Amino acid sequence: MTRSASDSFLGSEFDAFLFAPIGEDTNGMLLSVLSVLARLDVDPWQEAAKLARLPEEAATQRLASLIAALPDGPLAHLDPRPIAARLIALLPRRSSSKSPSRETLLGVGAATNSWGVIYVIFMVLVLGTQFIIASHQPPAPVDNFPTPASSTAFPQMTPPSSGP
């Protein structure tokens, strides 16, 4: 199961949810949300994004039904609803409004501002270094010699005569 290029923006925001343990399968292997969704042939990142957009109750119900749908249910003896509720709590929640949350804005602004500050400091250091180097170099010598006239530099040649 591969992720498409359009889904590549879905990054680590879903890691806590996707890699959270659910239980053990019949062979004693630890099952995560990612492995359960992959066994059901559901794209884990797309499903995580869908669940994050749903209201909490609807997301819990959807995930519980996915867990219950495992073939040969290794978790059949467990109630999938409390497991799903625990896992849904790990999803990043979208605010109900269309605008990004204050925490998101602060995080983005802080990252942008820190790179901006680093860039400004770097440029000040580069320009300062250039100024210091230029001020410590002796001035370039200036030629005060008059430039020769073109006739003395290159004497005129008379064309050869095709003569008598």
N, C-alpha and C positions, 0 to 999 in steps of 0.2 A: 504494500500500500504506500503510495508516494504522495507527497503534498504537491499541489500545483503551485505555479509561480505566483498566482494571485493570493495564495494563502501563506506565502513566505513571510508576510508581515506579522503573522501570528507567531510570536516568539515565546519568551520565557514567562509571560504573564500567566500562562496556563500550566506551568511546570508543577506547581504545588498540587494542583488538582489531578493532572494526568499521571503523575508518578506516585500518587498516594496509594498505599496498600489497601486492598479490599479484603483479602483472605488468601487461603491456600487452595490450589486445585487438587485433584485426586492424587497427583504424583508428588504433592508436597511443595510444589513451586509456588512462590508468592505471586499473587495476581494483583496487578495495579489497574487503575482505571484505563490506562492506555492499552494494556494487554487484553482487557475484557472487550473494549470497543473494537480492537483489531480482530479479535476472535469472532466478533459479530459482523465483520466486514463493514464497519462504520469508520469513517475518517475521524480519528480522535480530536484533531485540532478544530475541524469544522463543528463537530458535536460539542466540544467545549465552548466554542464561540456562541453556538445556538443556545446552550444551557445558560450561559452567562447573561444572555439577553432576556431570557424568560423570567417571570416572577418566581420567587423562591419556591413556592408550593408547586407550581407547574414543573419547574426544573427538577425538583425532588421526585415527583411522580414519574417523569420521563426517565430519569436515571434509574429509579427503582425497577421500572419495567424492563429496561435494558439489562440490568443485572439479573433479573429473574428469567430473562430469555436466553441465558447461556445454555448451550447444548450440554446435556448430561450434567446439569447444574451442580458444579462443585460447591456452590454456596446455597444449594437448595434447602438445606436444613436451617439456614439463617433467614431472618426477616430482612428483605432488601431495603425496606423503607428507612430504618434508622441508619443503615450504612449509607444510603443515598443522601440523607439529610446531613450526615457528617461530611461527606465529600462535597456537596454543593456549597457548604460553608467555605470551602477552600477556593472557590471560583472568585475572580475579580468581579465585583458588582458594578453594573452600569447605573448611573444615577437616572432618575426618572425623567429629568429634563434633558434637552438636547445639548446643553452646554457642558463642557468638561468640568469635572469636580475641582474644587480648590486645591486639593492635594496634587492632582495631576498637573494643574497649572503651575503650582509652586515647584514641583519636581522638574518639569520641562524648563521653566524659567531659570531655575538654579543651574541646571546643566548647561543651558545656553549661555547664561551669564558667566559661568566659570570658564568656558572656552573663550568667550569674548575677552575676559580679563587676561587670560593666558596669552592670547594673541596680541593684545595691547602691550603687555609687558615685554613680550618677545620683540615687537617692533621698536619699542623704546630702546631696548638693549642694542639692537642692530644699528639703529640710527645714531645712538650715542657712541658706539664703537667706531663707526665711520667718521664721526666728527672728531673724535680723539685722534684717530690715525691721521686724518687730513691736517689737523692742527700741528702735529709733531713732525711732519715731513718738511724738508727745506723746499723753498720755492723753486720751481723749474727755471733753469737759466733762459734768459731771453737774448736772442741774437740781435745785436745792435748794428750789425754790418749792413751796409746798403745792398740791396739786391741788384745784381748786375743787369744792365740793359739787355734786351733780347739780341741786339746786334752784336754785342761783345761775347755773349755766351755762345751764340751760334752764328758764326760768320756766314754772310750770304755767299752762296756759291753761284757763279755765273754758269749758265747752261753751256754745255759744249757746243761749239759751232760746227755745223756740218759744211765745211768749207770747200773752197775752190782748189 
